[in-house]
Amino acid sequence: MATQTDIAALSFEEALKALEDVVRRLESGETPLDESIQLYSQGDELRKHCQARLDAAQARIEAIVTDREGRPTGVRPFDDSGALS
């Protein structure tokens, strides 16, 4: 089982793959109850980690601003709703 520290060190892609593995094991129906509970908890931590990484990436996204002729003039950030600010 990965610990919280181990999960925090994972990239988004690594965490997503680990989450998919957890889901696959849980869906197999062959995991004992106690192990299933641990897997569920690990899966929840992996989900939270993935969401946090996505939220951080969204906060860094910028939109390219263009003039009337379509030439880039700069960038501006997206707001929390994903719309241009």
mmCIF file as gemmi writes it, N, C-alpha and C atoms, coordinates in Angstrom:
data_model
loop_
_atom_site.group_PDB
_atom_site.id
_atom_site.type_symbol
_atom_site.label_atom_id
_atom_site.label_alt_id
_atom_site.label_comp_id
_atom_site.label_asym_id
_atom_site.label_entity_id
_atom_site.label_seq_id
_atom_site.pdbx_PDB_ins_code
_atom_site.Cartn_x
_atom_site.Cartn_y
_atom_site.Cartn_z
_atom_site.occupancy
_atom_site.B_iso_or_equiv
_atom_site.pdbx_formal_charge
_atom_site.auth_seq_id
_atom_site.auth_asym_id
_atom_site.pdbx_PDB_model_num
ATOM 1 N N . MET Axp A 1 ? 0.827 -1.194 0 1 0 ? 1 A 1
ATOM 2 C CA . MET Axp A 1 ? 0 0 0 1 0 ? 1 A 1
ATOM 3 C C . MET Axp A 1 ? 0.867 1.252 0 1 0 ? 1 A 1
ATOM 4 N N . ALA Axp A 2 ? 0.5 2.204 -0.835 1 0 ? 2 A 1
ATOM 5 C CA . ALA Axp A 2 ? 1.206 3.483 -0.875 1 0 ? 2 A 1
ATOM 6 C C . ALA Axp A 2 ? 0.774 4.323 0.311 1 0 ? 2 A 1
ATOM 7 N N . THR Axp A 3 ? 1.723 5.044 0.878 1 0 ? 3 A 1
ATOM 8 C CA . THR Axp A 3 ? 1.401 5.935 1.984 1 0 ? 3 A 1
ATOM 9 C C . THR Axp A 3 ? 1.06 7.31 1.43 1 0 ? 3 A 1
ATOM 10 N N . GLN Axp A 4 ? 0.56 8.165 2.298 1 0 ? 4 A 1
ATOM 11 C CA . GLN Axp A 4 ? 0.206 9.533 1.892 1 0 ? 4 A 1
ATOM 12 C C . GLN Axp A 4 ? 1.426 10.238 1.302 1 0 ? 4 A 1
ATOM 13 N N . THR Axp A 5 ? 2.607 10.028 1.907 1 0 ? 5 A 1
ATOM 14 C CA . THR Axp A 5 ? 3.835 10.638 1.408 1 0 ? 5 A 1
ATOM 15 C C . THR Axp A 5 ? 4.163 10.102 0.022 1 0 ? 5 A 1
ATOM 16 N N . ASP Axp A 6 ? 4.015 8.796 -0.169 1 0 ? 6 A 1
ATOM 17 C CA . ASP Axp A 6 ? 4.275 8.195 -1.478 1 0 ? 6 A 1
ATOM 18 C C . ASP Axp A 6 ? 3.335 8.796 -2.528 1 0 ? 6 A 1
ATOM 19 N N . ILE Axp A 7 ? 2.081 8.925 -2.186 1 0 ? 7 A 1
ATOM 20 C CA . ILE Axp A 7 ? 1.082 9.457 -3.123 1 0 ? 7 A 1
ATOM 21 C C . ILE Axp A 7 ? 1.417 10.902 -3.486 1 0 ? 7 A 1
ATOM 22 N N . ALA Axp A 8 ? 1.839 11.7 -2.524 1 0 ? 8 A 1
ATOM 23 C CA . ALA Axp A 8 ? 2.159 13.108 -2.776 1 0 ? 8 A 1
ATOM 24 C C . ALA Axp A 8 ? 3.304 13.259 -3.765 1 0 ? 8 A 1
ATOM 25 N N . ALA Axp A 9 ? 4.168 12.257 -3.849 1 0 ? 9 A 1
ATOM 26 C CA . ALA Axp A 9 ? 5.318 12.33 -4.753 1 0 ? 9 A 1
ATOM 27 C C . ALA Axp A 9 ? 4.975 11.894 -6.179 1 0 ? 9 A 1
ATOM 28 N N . LEU Axp A 10 ? 3.777 11.351 -6.388 1 0 ? 10 A 1
ATOM 29 C CA . LEU Axp A 10 ? 3.402 10.84 -7.703 1 0 ? 10 A 1
ATOM 30 C C . LEU Axp A 10 ? 3.029 11.961 -8.665 1 0 ? 10 A 1
ATOM 31 N N . SER Axp A 11 ? 3.369 11.767 -9.929 1 0 ? 11 A 1
ATOM 32 C CA . SER Axp A 11 ? 2.875 12.67 -10.962 1 0 ? 11 A 1
ATOM 33 C C . SER Axp A 11 ? 1.391 12.367 -11.157 1 0 ? 11 A 1
ATOM 34 N N . PHE Axp A 12 ? 0.713 13.237 -11.895 1 0 ? 12 A 1
ATOM 35 C CA . PHE Axp A 12 ? -0.698 12.996 -12.177 1 0 ? 12 A 1
ATOM 36 C C . PHE Axp A 12 ? -0.885 11.658 -12.877 1 0 ? 12 A 1
ATOM 37 N N . GLU Axp A 13 ? -0.049 11.392 -13.882 1 0 ? 13 A 1
ATOM 38 C CA . GLU Axp A 13 ? -0.181 10.157 -14.662 1 0 ? 13 A 1
ATOM 39 C C . GLU Axp A 13 ? 0.076 8.918 -13.806 1 0 ? 13 A 1
ATOM 40 N N . GLU Axp A 14 ? 1.061 8.99 -12.924 1 0 ? 14 A 1
ATOM 41 C CA . GLU Axp A 14 ? 1.352 7.859 -12.038 1 0 ? 14 A 1
ATOM 42 C C . GLU Axp A 14 ? 0.203 7.625 -11.061 1 0 ? 14 A 1
ATOM 43 N N . ALA Axp A 15 ? -0.334 8.704 -10.504 1 0 ? 15 A 1
ATOM 44 C CA . ALA Axp A 15 ? -1.442 8.581 -9.561 1 0 ? 15 A 1
ATOM 45 C C . ALA Axp A 15 ? -2.689 8.037 -10.244 1 0 ? 15 A 1
ATOM 46 N N . LEU Axp A 16 ? -2.942 8.488 -11.474 1 0 ? 16 A 1
ATOM 47 C CA . LEU Axp A 16 ? -4.109 8.008 -12.209 1 0 ? 16 A 1
ATOM 48 C C . LEU Axp A 16 ? -3.983 6.513 -12.495 1 0 ? 16 A 1
ATOM 49 N N . LYS Axp A 17 ? -2.797 6.067 -12.885 1 0 ? 17 A 1
ATOM 50 C CA . LYS Axp A 17 ? -2.571 4.647 -13.148 1 0 ? 17 A 1
ATOM 51 C C . LYS Axp A 17 ? -2.763 3.828 -11.871 1 0 ? 17 A 1
ATOM 52 N N . ALA Axp A 18 ? -2.233 4.342 -10.753 1 0 ? 18 A 1
ATOM 53 C CA . ALA Axp A 18 ? -2.399 3.654 -9.474 1 0 ? 18 A 1
ATOM 54 C C . ALA Axp A 18 ? -3.876 3.585 -9.094 1 0 ? 18 A 1
ATOM 55 N N . LEU Axp A 19 ? -4.621 4.664 -9.341 1 0 ? 19 A 1
ATOM 56 C CA . LEU Axp A 19 ? -6.056 4.682 -9.056 1 0 ? 19 A 1
ATOM 57 C C . LEU Axp A 19 ? -6.791 3.659 -9.92 1 0 ? 19 A 1
ATOM 58 N N . GLU Axp A 20 ? -6.425 3.587 -11.185 1 0 ? 20 A 1
ATOM 59 C CA . GLU Axp A 20 ? -7.034 2.592 -12.077 1 0 ? 20 A 1
ATOM 60 C C . GLU Axp A 20 ? -6.758 1.176 -11.586 1 0 ? 20 A 1
ATOM 61 N N . ASP Axp A 21 ? -5.54 0.931 -11.084 1 0 ? 21 A 1
ATOM 62 C CA . ASP Axp A 21 ? -5.197 -0.391 -10.54 1 0 ? 21 A 1
ATOM 63 C C . ASP Axp A 21 ? -6.045 -0.718 -9.305 1 0 ? 21 A 1
ATOM 64 N N . VAL Axp A 22 ? -6.232 0.279 -8.446 1 0 ? 22 A 1
ATOM 65 C CA . VAL Axp A 22 ? -7.06 0.079 -7.253 1 0 ? 22 A 1
ATOM 66 C C . VAL Axp A 22 ? -8.488 -0.266 -7.663 1 0 ? 22 A 1
ATOM 67 N N . VAL Axp A 23 ? -9.039 0.485 -8.599 1 0 ? 23 A 1
ATOM 68 C CA . VAL Axp A 23 ? -10.414 0.241 -9.054 1 0 ? 23 A 1
ATOM 69 C C . VAL Axp A 23 ? -10.53 -1.153 -9.656 1 0 ? 23 A 1
ATOM 70 N N . ARG Axp A 24 ? -9.563 -1.531 -10.463 1 0 ? 24 A 1
ATOM 71 C CA . ARG Axp A 24 ? -9.578 -2.853 -11.09 1 0 ? 24 A 1
ATOM 72 C C . ARG Axp A 24 ? -9.579 -3.962 -10.033 1 0 ? 24 A 1
ATOM 73 N N . ARG Axp A 25 ? -8.747 -3.788 -8.999 1 0 ? 25 A 1
ATOM 74 C CA . ARG Axp A 25 ? -8.688 -4.795 -7.927 1 0 ? 25 A 1
ATOM 75 C C . ARG Axp A 25 ? -10 -4.86 -7.153 1 0 ? 25 A 1
ATOM 76 N N . LEU Axp A 26 ? -10.574 -3.694 -6.876 1 0 ? 26 A 1
ATOM 77 C CA . LEU Axp A 26 ? -11.844 -3.676 -6.143 1 0 ? 26 A 1
ATOM 78 C C . LEU Axp A 26 ? -12.971 -4.287 -6.975 1 0 ? 26 A 1
ATOM 79 N N . GLU Axp A 27 ? -12.973 -3.991 -8.269 1 0 ? 27 A 1
ATOM 80 C CA . GLU Axp A 27 ? -14.037 -4.516 -9.132 1 0 ? 27 A 1
ATOM 81 C C . GLU Axp A 27 ? -13.911 -6.013 -9.386 1 0 ? 27 A 1
ATOM 82 N N . SER Axp A 28 ? -12.733 -6.575 -9.168 1 0 ? 28 A 1
ATOM 83 C CA . SER Axp A 28 ? -12.543 -8.008 -9.409 1 0 ? 28 A 1
ATOM 84 C C . SER Axp A 28 ? -13.383 -8.855 -8.458 1 0 ? 28 A 1
ATOM 85 N N . GLY Axp A 29 ? -13.693 -8.303 -7.288 1 0 ? 29 A 1
ATOM 86 C CA . GLY Axp A 29 ? -14.484 -9.041 -6.312 1 0 ? 29 A 1
ATOM 87 C C . GLY Axp A 29 ? -13.702 -10.128 -5.606 1 0 ? 29 A 1
ATOM 88 N N . GLU Axp A 30 ? -12.416 -10.217 -5.838 1 0 ? 30 A 1
ATOM 89 C CA . GLU Axp A 30 ? -11.591 -11.268 -5.25 1 0 ? 30 A 1
ATOM 90 C C . GLU Axp A 30 ? -10.75 -10.783 -4.08 1 0 ? 30 A 1
ATOM 91 N N . THR Axp A 31 ? -10.903 -9.516 -3.717 1 0 ? 31 A 1
ATOM 92 C CA . THR Axp A 31 ? -10.108 -8.943 -2.635 1 0 ? 31 A 1
ATOM 93 C C . THR Axp A 31 ? -10.84 -9.124 -1.318 1 0 ? 31 A 1
ATOM 94 N N . PRO Axp A 32 ? -10.154 -9.643 -0.279 1 0 ? 32 A 1
ATOM 95 C CA . PRO Axp A 32 ? -10.789 -9.786 1.032 1 0 ? 32 A 1
ATOM 96 C C . PRO Axp A 32 ? -11.286 -8.437 1.566 1 0 ? 32 A 1
ATOM 97 N N . LEU Axp A 33 ? -12.266 -8.474 2.427 1 0 ? 33 A 1
ATOM 98 C CA . LEU Axp A 33 ? -12.918 -7.265 2.928 1 0 ? 33 A 1
ATOM 99 C C . LEU Axp A 33 ? -11.935 -6.272 3.529 1 0 ? 33 A 1
ATOM 100 N N . ASP Axp A 34 ? -11.069 -6.717 4.436 1 0 ? 34 A 1
ATOM 101 C CA . ASP Axp A 34 ? -10.126 -5.792 5.076 1 0 ? 34 A 1
ATOM 102 C C . ASP Axp A 34 ? -9.219 -5.123 4.054 1 0 ? 34 A 1
ATOM 103 N N . GLU Axp A 35 ? -8.748 -5.882 3.076 1 0 ? 35 A 1
ATOM 104 C CA . GLU Axp A 35 ? -7.905 -5.317 2.026 1 0 ? 35 A 1
ATOM 105 C C . GLU Axp A 35 ? -8.712 -4.362 1.141 1 0 ? 35 A 1
ATOM 106 N N . SER Axp A 36 ? -9.976 -4.694 0.899 1 0 ? 36 A 1
ATOM 107 C CA . SER Axp A 36 ? -10.832 -3.818 0.105 1 0 ? 36 A 1
ATOM 108 C C . SER Axp A 36 ? -11.012 -2.463 0.776 1 0 ? 36 A 1
ATOM 109 N N . ILE Axp A 37 ? -11.157 -2.468 2.082 1 0 ? 37 A 1
ATOM 110 C CA . ILE Axp A 37 ? -11.31 -1.218 2.823 1 0 ? 37 A 1
ATOM 111 C C . ILE Axp A 37 ? -10.045 -0.381 2.708 1 0 ? 37 A 1
ATOM 112 N N . GLN Axp A 38 ? -8.882 -1.016 2.814 1 0 ? 38 A 1
ATOM 113 C CA . GLN Axp A 38 ? -7.616 -0.305 2.658 1 0 ? 38 A 1
ATOM 114 C C . GLN Axp A 38 ? -7.463 0.222 1.237 1 0 ? 38 A 1
ATOM 115 N N . LEU Axp A 39 ? -7.822 -0.581 0.266 1 0 ? 39 A 1
ATOM 116 C CA . LEU Axp A 39 ? -7.746 -0.153 -1.131 1 0 ? 39 A 1
ATOM 117 C C . LEU Axp A 39 ? -8.664 1.03 -1.396 1 0 ? 39 A 1
ATOM 118 N N . TYR Axp A 40 ? -9.865 0.985 -0.839 1 0 ? 40 A 1
ATOM 119 C CA . TYR Axp A 40 ? -10.812 2.086 -1.018 1 0 ? 40 A 1
ATOM 120 C C . TYR Axp A 40 ? -10.228 3.382 -0.454 1 0 ? 40 A 1
ATOM 121 N N . SER Axp A 41 ? -9.62 3.291 0.719 1 0 ? 41 A 1
ATOM 122 C CA . SER Axp A 41 ? -9.008 4.462 1.343 1 0 ? 41 A 1
ATOM 123 C C . SER Axp A 41 ? -7.854 4.981 0.492 1 0 ? 41 A 1
ATOM 124 N N . GLN Axp A 42 ? -7.029 4.078 -0.011 1 0 ? 42 A 1
ATOM 125 C CA . GLN Axp A 42 ? -5.929 4.476 -0.878 1 0 ? 42 A 1
ATOM 126 C C . GLN Axp A 42 ? -6.465 5.111 -2.159 1 0 ? 42 A 1
ATOM 127 N N . GLY Axp A 43 ? -7.505 4.532 -2.717 1 0 ? 43 A 1
ATOM 128 C CA . GLY Axp A 43 ? -8.113 5.085 -3.921 1 0 ? 43 A 1
ATOM 129 C C . GLY Axp A 43 ? -8.642 6.489 -3.696 1 0 ? 43 A 1
ATOM 130 N N . ASP Axp A 44 ? -9.226 6.727 -2.539 1 0 ? 44 A 1
ATOM 131 C CA . ASP Axp A 44 ? -9.742 8.059 -2.229 1 0 ? 44 A 1
ATOM 132 C C . ASP Axp A 44 ? -8.598 9.064 -2.137 1 0 ? 44 A 1
ATOM 133 N N . GLU Axp A 45 ? -7.48 8.673 -1.54 1 0 ? 45 A 1
ATOM 134 C CA . GLU Axp A 45 ? -6.32 9.561 -1.461 1 0 ? 45 A 1
ATOM 135 C C . GLU Axp A 45 ? -5.747 9.831 -2.858 1 0 ? 45 A 1
ATOM 136 N N . LEU Axp A 46 ? -5.707 8.808 -3.69 1 0 ? 46 A 1
ATOM 137 C CA . LEU Axp A 46 ? -5.226 8.982 -5.061 1 0 ? 46 A 1
ATOM 138 C C . LEU Axp A 46 ? -6.147 9.911 -5.849 1 0 ? 46 A 1
ATOM 139 N N . ARG Axp A 47 ? -7.46 9.763 -5.662 1 0 ? 47 A 1
ATOM 140 C CA . ARG Axp A 47 ? -8.431 10.646 -6.329 1 0 ? 47 A 1
ATOM 141 C C . ARG Axp A 47 ? -8.221 12.09 -5.904 1 0 ? 47 A 1
ATOM 142 N N . LYS Axp A 48 ? -8.04 12.318 -4.61 1 0 ? 48 A 1
ATOM 143 C CA . LYS Axp A 48 ? -7.811 13.677 -4.103 1 0 ? 48 A 1
ATOM 144 C C . LYS Axp A 48 ? -6.524 14.26 -4.688 1 0 ? 48 A 1
ATOM 145 N N . HIS Axp A 49 ? -5.493 13.431 -4.777 1 0 ? 49 A 1
ATOM 146 C CA . HIS Axp A 49 ? -4.219 13.881 -5.334 1 0 ? 49 A 1
ATOM 147 C C . HIS Axp A 49 ? -4.387 14.268 -6.807 1 0 ? 49 A 1
ATOM 148 N N . CYS Axp A 50 ? -5.064 13.433 -7.562 1 0 ? 50 A 1
ATOM 149 C CA . CYS Axp A 50 ? -5.304 13.726 -8.982 1 0 ? 50 A 1
ATOM 150 C C . CYS Axp A 50 ? -6.097 15.021 -9.133 1 0 ? 50 A 1
ATOM 151 N N . GLN Axp A 51 ? -7.129 15.2 -8.322 1 0 ? 51 A 1
ATOM 152 C CA . GLN Axp A 51 ? -7.938 16.418 -8.4 1 0 ? 51 A 1
ATOM 153 C C . GLN Axp A 51 ? -7.11 17.646 -8.066 1 0 ? 51 A 1
ATOM 154 N N . ALA Axp A 52 ? -6.259 17.541 -7.053 1 0 ? 52 A 1
ATOM 155 C CA . ALA Axp A 52 ? -5.412 18.675 -6.68 1 0 ? 52 A 1
ATOM 156 C C . ALA Axp A 52 ? -4.45 19.027 -7.808 1 0 ? 52 A 1
ATOM 157 N N . ARG Axp A 53 ? -3.905 18.003 -8.476 1 0 ? 53 A 1
ATOM 158 C CA . ARG Axp A 53 ? -2.992 18.259 -9.599 1 0 ? 53 A 1
ATOM 159 C C . ARG Axp A 53 ? -3.74 18.92 -10.756 1 0 ? 53 A 1
ATOM 160 N N . LEU Axp A 54 ? -4.956 18.481 -11.019 1 0 ? 54 A 1
ATOM 161 C CA . LEU Axp A 54 ? -5.758 19.092 -12.08 1 0 ? 54 A 1
ATOM 162 C C . LEU Axp A 54 ? -6.102 20.536 -11.739 1 0 ? 54 A 1
ATOM 163 N N . ASP Axp A 55 ? -6.473 20.774 -10.486 1 0 ? 55 A 1
ATOM 164 C CA . ASP Axp A 55 ? -6.802 22.133 -10.055 1 0 ? 55 A 1
ATOM 165 C C . ASP Axp A 55 ? -5.592 23.054 -10.196 1 0 ? 55 A 1
ATOM 166 N N . ALA Axp A 56 ? -4.411 22.559 -9.836 1 0 ? 56 A 1
ATOM 167 C CA . ALA Axp A 56 ? -3.195 23.358 -9.952 1 0 ? 56 A 1
ATOM 168 C C . ALA Axp A 56 ? -2.886 23.657 -11.414 1 0 ? 56 A 1
ATOM 169 N N . ALA Axp A 57 ? -3.084 22.681 -12.27 1 0 ? 57 A 1
ATOM 170 C CA . ALA Axp A 57 ? -2.831 22.892 -13.698 1 0 ? 57 A 1
ATOM 171 C C . ALA Axp A 57 ? -3.795 23.918 -14.267 1 0 ? 57 A 1
ATOM 172 N N . GLN Axp A 58 ? -5.063 23.842 -13.875 1 0 ? 58 A 1
ATOM 173 C CA . GLN Axp A 58 ? -6.055 24.787 -14.363 1 0 ? 58 A 1
ATOM 174 C C . GLN Axp A 58 ? -5.705 26.21 -13.937 1 0 ? 58 A 1
ATOM 175 N N . ALA Axp A 59 ? -5.171 26.345 -12.739 1 0 ? 59 A 1
ATOM 176 C CA . ALA Axp A 59 ? -4.822 27.676 -12.247 1 0 ? 59 A 1
ATOM 177 C C . ALA Axp A 59 ? -3.684 28.291 -13.054 1 0 ? 59 A 1
ATOM 178 N N . ARG Axp A 60 ? -2.866 27.461 -13.702 1 0 ? 60 A 1
ATOM 179 C CA . ARG Axp A 60 ? -1.738 27.961 -14.484 1 0 ? 60 A 1
ATOM 180 C C . ARG Axp A 60 ? -2.092 28.22 -15.945 1 0 ? 60 A 1
ATOM 181 N N . ILE Axp A 61 ? -3.267 27.81 -16.368 1 0 ? 61 A 1
ATOM 182 C CA . ILE Axp A 61 ? -3.65 27.976 -17.765 1 0 ? 61 A 1
ATOM 183 C C . ILE Axp A 61 ? -3.89 29.454 -18.063 1 0 ? 61 A 1
ATOM 184 N N . GLU Axp A 62 ? -3.371 29.873 -19.179 1 0 ? 62 A 1
ATOM 185 C CA . GLU Axp A 62 ? -3.583 31.247 -19.614 1 0 ? 62 A 1
ATOM 186 C C . GLU Axp A 62 ? -4.149 31.24 -21.03 1 0 ? 62 A 1
ATOM 187 N N . ALA Axp A 63 ? -4.92 32.233 -21.326 1 0 ? 63 A 1
ATOM 188 C CA . ALA Axp A 63 ? -5.48 32.378 -22.667 1 0 ? 63 A 1
ATOM 189 C C . ALA Axp A 63 ? -4.653 33.391 -23.446 1 0 ? 63 A 1
ATOM 190 N N . ILE Axp A 64 ? -4.421 33.102 -24.694 1 0 ? 64 A 1
ATOM 191 C CA . ILE Axp A 64 ? -3.715 34.034 -25.557 1 0 ? 64 A 1
ATOM 192 C C . ILE Axp A 64 ? -4.704 35.098 -26.01 1 0 ? 64 A 1
ATOM 193 N N . VAL Axp A 65 ? -4.316 36.334 -25.835 1 0 ? 65 A 1
ATOM 194 C CA . VAL Axp A 65 ? -5.144 37.47 -26.227 1 0 ? 65 A 1
ATOM 195 C C . VAL Axp A 65 ? -4.666 37.926 -27.604 1 0 ? 65 A 1
ATOM 196 N N . THR Axp A 66 ? -5.619 38.162 -28.504 1 0 ? 66 A 1
ATOM 197 C CA . THR Axp A 66 ? -5.264 38.617 -29.853 1 0 ? 66 A 1
ATOM 198 C C . THR Axp A 66 ? -5.912 39.971 -30.142 1 0 ? 66 A 1
ATOM 199 N N . ASP Axp A 67 ? -5.338 40.673 -31.099 1 0 ? 67 A 1
ATOM 200 C CA . ASP Axp A 67 ? -5.926 41.938 -31.518 1 0 ? 67 A 1
ATOM 201 C C . ASP Axp A 67 ? -6.99 41.666 -32.584 1 0 ? 67 A 1
ATOM 202 N N . ARG Axp A 68 ? -7.549 42.707 -33.16 1 0 ? 68 A 1
ATOM 203 C CA . ARG Axp A 68 ? -8.628 42.556 -34.14 1 0 ? 68 A 1
ATOM 204 C C . ARG Axp A 68 ? -8.211 41.774 -35.376 1 0 ? 68 A 1
ATOM 205 N N . GLU Axp A 69 ? -6.929 41.782 -35.69 1 0 ? 69 A 1
ATOM 206 C CA . GLU Axp A 69 ? -6.434 41.045 -36.858 1 0 ? 69 A 1
ATOM 207 C C . GLU Axp A 69 ? -6.013 39.617 -36.507 1 0 ? 69 A 1
ATOM 208 N N . GLY Axp A 70 ? -6.178 39.235 -35.256 1 0 ? 70 A 1
ATOM 209 C CA . GLY Axp A 70 ? -5.835 37.875 -34.836 1 0 ? 70 A 1
ATOM 210 C C . GLY Axp A 70 ? -4.392 37.682 -34.427 1 0 ? 70 A 1
ATOM 211 N N . ARG Axp A 71 ? -3.639 38.779 -34.305 1 0 ? 71 A 1
ATOM 212 C CA . ARG Axp A 71 ? -2.243 38.679 -33.887 1 0 ? 71 A 1
ATOM 213 C C . ARG Axp A 71 ? -2.171 38.597 -32.361 1 0 ? 71 A 1
ATOM 214 N N . PRO Axp A 72 ? -1.33 37.682 -31.831 1 0 ? 72 A 1
ATOM 215 C CA . PRO Axp A 72 ? -1.188 37.589 -30.37 1 0 ? 72 A 1
ATOM 216 C C . PRO Axp A 72 ? -0.639 38.882 -29.794 1 0 ? 72 A 1
ATOM 217 N N . THR Axp A 73 ? -1.252 39.329 -28.702 1 0 ? 73 A 1
ATOM 218 C CA . THR Axp A 73 ? -0.801 40.558 -28.048 1 0 ? 73 A 1
ATOM 219 C C . THR Axp A 73 ? -0.397 40.324 -26.602 1 0 ? 73 A 1
ATOM 220 N N . GLY Axp A 74 ? -0.659 39.16 -26.085 1 0 ? 74 A 1
ATOM 221 C CA . GLY Axp A 74 ? -0.327 38.852 -24.694 1 0 ? 74 A 1
ATOM 222 C C . GLY Axp A 74 ? -1.156 37.692 -24.201 1 0 ? 74 A 1
ATOM 223 N N . VAL Axp A 75 ? -1.174 37.517 -22.893 1 0 ? 75 A 1
ATOM 224 C CA . VAL Axp A 75 ? -1.953 36.449 -22.269 1 0 ? 75 A 1
ATOM 225 C C . VAL Axp A 75 ? -2.722 37.01 -21.092 1 0 ? 75 A 1
ATOM 226 N N . ARG Axp A 76 ? -3.787 36.314 -20.715 1 0 ? 76 A 1
ATOM 227 C CA . ARG Axp A 76 ? -4.52 36.65 -19.487 1 0 ? 76 A 1
ATOM 228 C C . ARG Axp A 76 ? -4.965 35.342 -18.843 1 0 ? 76 A 1
ATOM 229 N N . PRO Axp A 77 ? -5.055 35.308 -17.504 1 0 ? 77 A 1
ATOM 230 C CA . PRO Axp A 77 ? -5.424 34.058 -16.826 1 0 ? 77 A 1
ATOM 231 C C . PRO Axp A 77 ? -6.901 33.768 -16.921 1 0 ? 77 A 1
ATOM 232 N N . PHE Axp A 78 ? -7.225 32.48 -16.776 1 0 ? 78 A 1
ATOM 233 C CA . PHE Axp A 78 ? -8.614 32.065 -16.623 1 0 ? 78 A 1
ATOM 234 C C . PHE Axp A 78 ? -9.003 32.317 -15.183 1 0 ? 78 A 1
ATOM 235 N N . ASP Axp A 79 ? -10.28 32.603 -14.927 1 0 ? 79 A 1
ATOM 236 C CA . ASP Axp A 79 ? -10.729 32.716 -13.543 1 0 ? 79 A 1
ATOM 237 C C . ASP Axp A 79 ? -11.125 31.329 -13.033 1 0 ? 79 A 1
ATOM 238 N N . ASP Axp A 80 ? -11.606 31.239 -11.792 1 0 ? 80 A 1
ATOM 239 C CA . ASP Axp A 80 ? -11.918 29.951 -11.163 1 0 ? 80 A 1
ATOM 240 C C . ASP Axp A 80 ? -12.99 29.164 -11.914 1 0 ? 80 A 1
ATOM 241 N N . SER Axp A 81 ? -13.852 29.838 -12.641 1 0 ? 81 A 1
ATOM 242 C CA . SER Axp A 81 ? -14.916 29.137 -13.354 1 0 ? 81 A 1
ATOM 243 C C . SER Axp A 81 ? -14.449 28.592 -14.682 1 0 ? 81 A 1
ATOM 244 N N . GLY Axp A 82 ? -13.205 28.921 -15.076 1 0 ? 82 A 1
ATOM 245 C CA . GLY Axp A 82 ? -12.692 28.476 -16.361 1 0 ? 82 A 1
ATOM 246 C C . GLY Axp A 82 ? -12.938 29.473 -17.463 1 0 ? 82 A 1
ATOM 247 N N . ALA Axp A 83 ? -13.642 30.564 -17.16 1 0 ? 83 A 1
ATOM 248 C CA . ALA Axp A 83 ? -13.917 31.585 -18.17 1 0 ? 83 A 1
ATOM 249 C C . ALA Axp A 83 ? -12.768 32.587 -18.2 1 0 ? 83 A 1
ATOM 250 N N . LEU Axp A 84 ? -12.653 33.272 -19.284 1 0 ? 84 A 1
ATOM 251 C CA . LEU Axp A 84 ? -11.619 34.302 -19.359 1 0 ? 84 A 1
ATOM 252 C C . LEU Axp A 84 ? -11.945 35.424 -18.407 1 0 ? 84 A 1
ATOM 253 N N . SER Axp A 85 ? -10.903 35.926 -17.753 1 0 ? 85 A 1
ATOM 254 C CA . SER Axp A 85 ? -11.13 37.055 -16.843 1 0 ? 85 A 1
ATOM 255 C C . SER Axp A 85 ? -10.742 38.349 -17.497 1 0 ? 85 A 1
